[in-house]
Amino acid sequence: MLSKLGNLSAAESTEYLTSTMNSYKLETEDAIKVVDKLIAVDNKSATSAKELATALRYAAASASEAGVSIEQLISYIATISSTTRQNAEMIGQGLKTIFTRMEDIKAGAIDEDGLGINNVEIALGRVKIPLRDTTTTFRDMGDVLEQVAENWDTLNDIQQADIAKAIAGVRQRNNFIVLMQNMNQALEYQEIQLISAGIAADRYQVYLEGVEAAQNELKASMESLWQSGISSGLIKSLIDASTWIVTAIDDFGGLTTALIIATATLVTFKSTLIATTLLSIGNWIKTITVAVGSLTYALKTGTVAAIGFQSSLILIVGAIGILAAIAGGIYYFATANERLTK
């Protein structure tokens, strides 16, 4: 379903969904719920289900470890994407970097800028936002981010820059600031996800109805083509002509006899003239055959009426093939005769 609604290949949709579900330890039956969330946000934001799914693939594992729910993560991706229009991979990698960095800092690591857990707690402590629940446990990162966003407009430029650098690092602070400035939008996307059950199925039904309508339109067009062909007498005339050619050859005693008679009749002409004429006939036959072949291929996906039309074309192509064989035989015998008389 996600492959159709999100414009993804089947392999991509399976890979992205599996990665996200494994990261959040979801069961197989929860897959449709994830798709519901993606489609719901797709409908309301300036981003797509494909972009959301792609970014999720990169950020889901680190977000889950940091205590960011799938609803929060989808909303963060959609907010940054809608605002900055960065590509999905860049957004996913950026969020992954933020969450991984915070988990490393919680474990006592120092980042490349010399910042550690003390710097983060000091920056947050200045605006009275705790990073820990207790002395030995940390709060979920999603809750910390949203509390920071609640107080963002009350902070001065120095405090905002200090917190952005402490949490996101130098390289990702721009996306962090975008998220803080637009957290209200992210919260709206979270609410949409909570009431998204069944939305993917509804949208998929619309997709199926559109496909069915297109198929019915094609069916009607092919039936009209067939009926107009019969009423105009074009198809019947071509079939009659093909039948006449085959019958005439049979009356002459078969294809071999017809070739001999035709060659004897035309051998008095210069072989060069024959060759030129036959070449023109051959090119005409080739053009007609290619055109008929293309139309026959197109009709393979048609209806019963189209199948009847295709069968008629097969008879016509068969007659053209016989003409090609006669032309080739005449040319061969005529040129052989000229070589012998020289």
C-alpha positions as CSV (number, residue, x, y, z in Angstrom):
1,M,0.0,0.0,0.0
2,L,2.8,2.5,0.9
3,S,4.5,1.8,-2.4
4,K,1.4,3.0,-4.3
5,L,0.4,5.9,-2.0
6,G,4.0,7.1,-1.4
7,N,5.3,6.6,-4.9
8,L,7.9,4.2,-3.7
9,S,9.1,0.9,-5.2
10,A,7.8,-2.2,-3.5
11,A,11.4,-3.0,-2.3
12,E,11.8,0.6,-0.9
13,S,8.5,0.6,0.9
14,T,9.2,-2.8,2.5
15,E,12.8,-1.8,3.5
16,Y,11.7,1.6,5.0
17,L,8.7,0.2,6.9
18,T,10.7,-2.8,8.2
19,S,13.5,-0.5,9.4
20,T,11.1,1.8,11.3
21,M,9.1,-1.0,12.8
22,N,12.3,-2.8,14.0
23,S,13.6,0.4,15.5
24,Y,10.4,0.9,17.5
25,K,9.9,-2.8,18.2
26,L,6.5,-2.8,16.5
27,E,4.6,-6.0,15.4
28,T,3.7,-6.9,11.8
29,E,0.1,-5.9,12.4
30,D,1.2,-2.4,13.3
31,A,2.6,-1.7,9.8
32,I,-0.8,-0.3,8.6
33,K,-0.8,2.1,11.6
34,V,2.6,3.5,10.5
35,V,1.3,3.9,7.0
36,D,-1.8,5.7,8.4
37,K,0.5,8.2,10.2
38,L,2.6,8.9,7.1
39,I,-0.4,9.4,4.9
40,A,-2.2,11.6,7.4
41,V,0.8,13.9,7.7
42,D,1.4,13.8,3.9
43,N,-2.2,15.1,3.5
44,K,-1.6,18.1,5.9
45,S,2.0,19.1,5.3
46,A,4.2,20.4,2.5
47,T,6.1,17.1,2.5
48,S,5.3,13.6,1.1
49,A,4.9,10.1,2.5
50,K,7.9,9.2,0.5
51,E,10.1,11.9,2.1
52,L,8.8,11.0,5.6
53,A,9.5,7.3,5.1
54,T,13.0,8.0,3.7
55,A,14.0,10.2,6.6
56,L,12.5,7.7,9.1
57,R,14.8,5.0,7.7
58,Y,17.8,7.0,8.9
59,A,16.6,8.5,12.2
60,A,14.2,5.9,13.7
61,A,16.8,3.8,15.5
62,S,18.6,6.7,17.3
63,A,15.3,8.5,18.0
64,S,13.8,5.4,19.6
65,E,16.9,5.0,21.8
66,A,16.7,8.7,22.8
67,G,13.1,8.5,23.8
68,V,11.4,10.2,20.8
69,S,8.2,8.5,19.9
70,I,7.4,7.6,16.3
71,E,4.6,10.3,16.3
72,Q,7.1,12.9,17.5
73,L,9.8,11.8,15.0
74,I,7.4,12.0,12.0
75,S,6.2,15.4,13.1
76,Y,9.8,16.7,13.5
77,I,10.7,15.4,10.0
78,A,7.6,16.9,8.4
79,T,8.2,20.3,10.1
80,I,11.8,20.6,9.1
81,S,11.0,19.3,5.6
82,S,8.1,21.7,5.1
83,T,10.1,24.7,6.3
84,T,13.5,24.1,4.8
85,R,12.7,21.7,1.8
86,Q,16.0,19.9,2.4
87,N,16.1,16.4,0.9
88,A,14.8,13.6,3.1
89,E,18.1,11.8,3.5
90,M,19.7,15.0,4.8
91,I,16.9,15.6,7.3
92,G,17.0,12.0,8.5
93,Q,20.8,12.0,8.9
94,G,20.6,15.3,10.7
95,L,18.1,14.1,13.3
96,K,20.1,10.9,13.7
97,T,23.2,13.0,14.5
98,I,21.4,15.0,17.1
99,F,19.9,12.0,18.9
100,T,23.1,9.9,18.7
101,R,25.1,12.8,19.9
102,M,22.8,13.3,23.0
103,E,23.0,9.6,23.8
104,D,26.8,9.7,23.6
105,I,26.9,12.8,25.8
106,K,24.6,11.1,28.4
107,A,27.1,8.3,28.5
108,G,29.9,10.7,29.4
109,A,31.3,11.4,25.9
110,I,32.8,14.8,24.9
111,D,31.9,16.0,21.4
112,E,34.3,17.5,18.8
113,D,33.6,21.0,20.2
114,G,34.6,19.9,23.7
115,L,31.0,19.8,25.0
116,G,29.8,17.2,27.4
117,I,26.8,16.4,29.6
118,N,27.7,19.3,32.0
119,N,27.4,21.8,29.2
120,V,24.0,20.6,28.2
121,E,22.6,20.5,31.7
122,I,24.1,23.9,32.4
123,A,22.5,25.4,29.3
124,L,19.1,23.9,30.1
125,G,19.4,24.7,33.8
126,R,19.7,28.4,33.1
127,V,16.1,28.3,31.7
128,K,15.0,25.7,34.4
129,I,14.5,22.8,32.1
130,P,15.8,19.5,33.6
131,L,17.5,16.9,31.5
132,R,17.1,14.2,34.1
133,D,14.2,12.6,35.9
134,T,16.5,11.4,38.7
135,T,20.2,11.6,39.3
136,T,20.6,8.3,37.4
137,T,17.9,8.5,34.7
138,F,17.4,10.9,31.8
139,R,14.1,12.3,30.5
140,D,12.8,11.2,27.1
141,M,14.5,13.5,24.6
142,G,11.1,14.2,22.9
143,D,9.8,15.7,26.1
144,V,12.9,17.8,26.6
145,L,12.7,19.2,23.1
146,E,9.1,20.1,23.4
147,Q,9.6,21.8,26.8
148,V,12.5,23.8,25.3
149,A,10.2,24.8,22.4
150,E,7.5,26.0,24.9
151,N,10.0,28.4,26.4
152,W,11.8,29.3,23.2
153,D,10.2,32.7,22.6
154,T,11.0,33.7,26.2
155,L,14.8,33.2,25.7
156,N,17.2,35.8,24.5
157,D,19.4,35.2,21.5
158,I,22.4,34.1,23.6
159,Q,20.4,31.6,25.5
160,Q,18.8,30.2,22.3
161,A,22.3,29.9,20.7
162,D,23.7,28.3,23.8
163,I,21.0,25.6,24.0
164,A,21.0,24.9,20.3
165,K,24.8,24.3,20.3
166,A,24.6,22.2,23.5
167,I,21.8,19.9,22.2
168,A,22.4,19.8,18.5
169,G,26.0,20.7,18.1
170,V,27.4,23.2,15.7
171,R,26.5,21.4,12.4
172,Q,22.9,20.6,13.2
173,R,21.9,23.7,15.2
174,N,20.1,25.3,12.2
175,N,17.6,22.4,11.9
176,F,17.2,22.4,15.7
177,I,16.3,26.1,15.6
178,V,13.9,25.6,12.8
179,L,12.2,22.9,14.9
180,M,12.1,25.0,18.0
181,Q,10.5,28.0,16.0
182,N,7.9,25.7,14.4
183,M,7.1,23.2,17.2
184,N,3.4,24.2,17.2
185,Q,3.2,22.9,13.7
186,A,4.9,19.7,14.8
187,L,2.4,19.3,17.6
188,E,-0.4,19.6,15.1
189,Y,1.1,16.8,13.0
190,Q,1.2,14.7,16.2
191,E,-2.5,15.3,16.8
192,I,-3.3,14.3,13.2
193,Q,-1.5,11.0,13.7
194,L,-3.6,10.2,16.7
195,I,-6.8,10.2,14.6
196,S,-5.3,8.7,11.5
197,A,-6.6,5.1,11.8
198,G,-8.0,4.0,8.4
199,I,-6.9,7.0,6.4
200,A,-4.4,4.9,4.3
201,A,-7.1,2.4,3.4
202,D,-9.5,5.2,2.4
203,R,-6.9,6.9,0.2
204,Y,-5.9,3.5,-1.3
205,Q,-9.5,2.9,-2.2
206,V,-9.6,6.3,-4.0
207,Y,-6.4,5.1,-5.9
208,L,-8.0,1.8,-6.9
209,E,-11.2,3.6,-8.1
210,G,-9.0,5.9,-10.2
211,V,-7.2,2.9,-11.8
212,E,-10.6,1.2,-12.4
213,A,-12.0,4.3,-14.1
214,A,-8.9,4.5,-16.3
215,Q,-9.3,0.8,-17.3
216,N,-13.0,1.4,-18.1
217,E,-12.1,4.4,-20.2
218,L,-9.6,2.3,-22.1
219,K,-12.1,-0.5,-22.6
220,A,-14.7,1.9,-24.0
221,S,-12.1,3.5,-26.4
222,M,-11.0,0.1,-27.7
223,E,-14.6,-1.0,-28.2
224,S,-15.3,2.2,-30.1
225,L,-12.2,1.7,-32.2
226,W,-13.3,-1.9,-33.1
227,Q,-16.9,-0.9,-33.8
228,S,-15.8,2.1,-36.0
229,G,-13.4,-0.2,-37.9
230,I,-16.2,-2.7,-38.7
231,S,-18.7,0.0,-39.6
232,S,-16.3,1.7,-42.0
233,G,-15.5,-1.6,-43.7
234,L,-11.8,-1.0,-43.3
235,I,-11.0,-4.1,-41.3
236,K,-13.4,-6.2,-43.5
237,S,-11.7,-4.9,-46.7
238,L,-8.2,-5.8,-45.4
239,I,-9.3,-9.2,-44.4
240,D,-11.0,-9.8,-47.8
241,A,-7.9,-8.7,-49.6
242,S,-5.8,-11.0,-47.5
243,T,-8.1,-13.9,-48.2
244,W,-8.0,-13.2,-52.0
245,I,-4.2,-13.3,-52.0
246,V,-4.1,-16.6,-50.2
247,T,-6.8,-18.1,-52.4
248,A,-5.1,-16.9,-55.6
249,I,-1.8,-18.5,-54.6
250,D,-3.6,-21.7,-53.8
251,D,-5.4,-21.7,-57.2
252,F,-2.0,-21.4,-58.9
253,G,-0.9,-24.6,-57.2
254,G,0.8,-23.3,-54.1
255,L,3.5,-20.8,-53.3
256,T,6.3,-22.5,-55.3
257,T,4.2,-22.5,-58.5
258,A,3.2,-18.9,-58.0
259,L,6.9,-17.9,-57.7
260,I,7.8,-19.7,-60.9
261,I,5.0,-18.1,-62.9
262,A,5.7,-14.7,-61.5
263,T,9.5,-15.1,-62.2
264,A,8.9,-16.3,-65.8
265,T,6.7,-13.3,-66.5
266,L,9.0,-10.7,-65.1
267,V,12.4,-12.2,-66.1
268,T,12.3,-10.2,-69.4
269,F,12.7,-7.0,-67.4
270,K,16.1,-5.8,-66.3
271,S,17.0,-7.3,-62.9
272,T,18.0,-3.8,-61.7
273,L,14.5,-2.5,-62.4
274,I,13.1,-5.5,-60.6
275,A,15.4,-5.0,-57.7
276,T,14.5,-1.4,-57.4
277,T,10.8,-2.2,-57.5
278,L,11.1,-5.0,-55.0
279,L,13.1,-2.9,-52.7
280,S,10.3,-0.3,-52.7
281,I,7.8,-3.0,-52.0
282,G,10.0,-4.4,-49.3
283,N,10.3,-1.1,-47.6
284,W,6.6,-0.6,-47.8
285,I,6.0,-4.0,-46.3
286,K,8.5,-3.3,-43.5
287,T,6.8,-0.1,-42.6
288,I,3.4,-1.6,-42.5
289,T,4.6,-4.6,-40.5
290,V,6.3,-2.4,-37.9
291,A,3.2,-0.2,-37.5
292,V,0.9,-3.2,-37.2
293,G,3.3,-4.8,-34.8
294,S,3.3,-1.7,-32.5
295,L,-0.5,-1.5,-32.6
296,T,-0.8,-5.3,-31.9
297,Y,1.5,-4.9,-28.8
298,A,-0.6,-2.0,-27.5
299,L,-3.7,-4.0,-27.9
300,K,-2.4,-6.8,-25.7
301,T,-3.6,-5.0,-22.6
302,G,-7.1,-4.3,-24.2
303,T,-10.5,-5.9,-23.9
304,V,-12.3,-8.7,-25.8
305,A,-13.0,-6.3,-28.6
306,A,-9.3,-5.5,-28.8
307,I,-8.5,-9.2,-28.9
308,G,-10.8,-9.5,-32.0
309,F,-9.1,-6.6,-33.6
310,Q,-5.7,-8.1,-32.9
311,S,-6.7,-11.4,-34.4
312,S,-7.7,-9.6,-37.6
313,L,-4.4,-7.9,-37.8
314,I,-2.6,-11.3,-37.4
315,L,-4.4,-12.4,-40.6
316,I,-3.4,-9.3,-42.4
317,V,0.3,-9.5,-41.3
318,G,0.3,-13.1,-42.5
319,A,-0.8,-12.0,-46.0
320,I,1.8,-9.3,-46.0
321,G,4.4,-12.0,-45.0
322,I,3.3,-14.1,-48.0
323,L,3.7,-11.1,-50.3
324,A,7.2,-10.5,-48.9
325,A,8.1,-14.1,-49.6
326,I,6.9,-13.9,-53.2
327,A,8.8,-10.6,-53.7
328,G,12.0,-12.2,-52.3
329,G,11.6,-15.3,-54.4
330,I,11.0,-13.3,-57.6
331,Y,14.1,-11.2,-57.0
332,Y,16.2,-14.3,-56.3
333,F,15.2,-16.2,-59.4
334,A,15.3,-13.1,-61.7
335,T,18.9,-12.1,-60.6
336,A,20.0,-15.8,-60.9
337,N,18.6,-16.0,-64.4
338,E,20.4,-12.7,-65.4
339,R,23.7,-14.1,-64.1
340,L,23.3,-17.2,-66.2
341,T,22.5,-15.3,-69.4
342,K,25.6,-13.1,-69.1
